[in-house]
Amino acid sequence: MARYTGSSCKLCRREGTKLFLKGARCNTDKCAFERKPFIPGEHGSAKGFRKRVSDYGIHLREKQKVRRIYGVLERQFRKYFKMAAKKSGVTGENLLQFLETRLDNIVFRMGFAPSRKSARQIISHGHILVNDHKVNIPSFLVRPGDEVVIKEKSRNIPLIQEAIEASTDVANFEWFEVTKDKFFGKIISIPTREQIALDVDERLIVEYYSK
């Protein structure tokens, strides 16, 4: 399975904003974006070099930002966009809904993993059950009514334990519910745009693929 294996911090620096790809570490003074808030590479000096961005560049950067937040490669991201365009409703909102209902994002949002990258690892190693069935595909799309549970034998894994103890904002999500002490979560509904905690302009992505 193809995946990005480079530095996560370089992605944040390239997009000029924190993407919180390393979970709690991004809120500490160890965050590379705080120490080096400029584009990586020979042209991204500490002097704050920024070339003028074209309209195409603005659309591209917004697409890249969302793609990198969710850890999706270009081919799969384009597939989600085509699915969103065919579905009734607002294409941009549909796209974010597909990304939000990926199992790796759900495991991260529910506080069972410190980051989406860690969530993909937990899922791939077979530690997650969906409706009492093991699912090891991070891109699996959940639906309302689905129950997501950490396998009983996997509940003592330090990574999962630490993530659950550190998670504090799961109560802010209205479209799913979590019972931490039972390592249990349930999808209540598909999130609306207002319920998706993401500071992006999905309209720019729609315009990017529409050109």
Secondary structure as GFF3:
##gff-version 3
##sequence-region A 1 211
A	DSSP	alpha_helix	8	15	.	.	.	ID=ss1
A	DSSP	three_ten_helix	23	27	.	.	.	ID=ss2
A	DSSP	alpha_helix	32	35	.	.	.	ID=ss3
A	DSSP	alpha_helix	55	70	.	.	.	ID=ss4
A	DSSP	alpha_helix	74	86	.	.	.	ID=ss5
A	DSSP	alpha_helix	91	100	.	.	.	ID=ss6
A	DSSP	alpha_helix	103	109	.	.	.	ID=ss7
A	DSSP	alpha_helix	116	124	.	.	.	ID=ss8
A	DSSP	beta_strand	128	130	.	.	.	ID=ss9
A	DSSP	beta_strand	133	134	.	.	.	ID=ss10
A	DSSP	beta_strand	147	150	.	.	.	ID=ss11
A	DSSP	three_ten_helix	152	154	.	.	.	ID=ss12
A	DSSP	alpha_helix	158	166	.	.	.	ID=ss13
A	DSSP	three_ten_helix	170	172	.	.	.	ID=ss14
A	DSSP	beta_strand	176	179	.	.	.	ID=ss15
A	DSSP	three_ten_helix	180	182	.	.	.	ID=ss16
A	DSSP	beta_strand	184	187	.	.	.	ID=ss17
A	DSSP	three_ten_helix	193	195	.	.	.	ID=ss18
A	DSSP	alpha_helix	202	210	.	.	.	ID=ss19
###
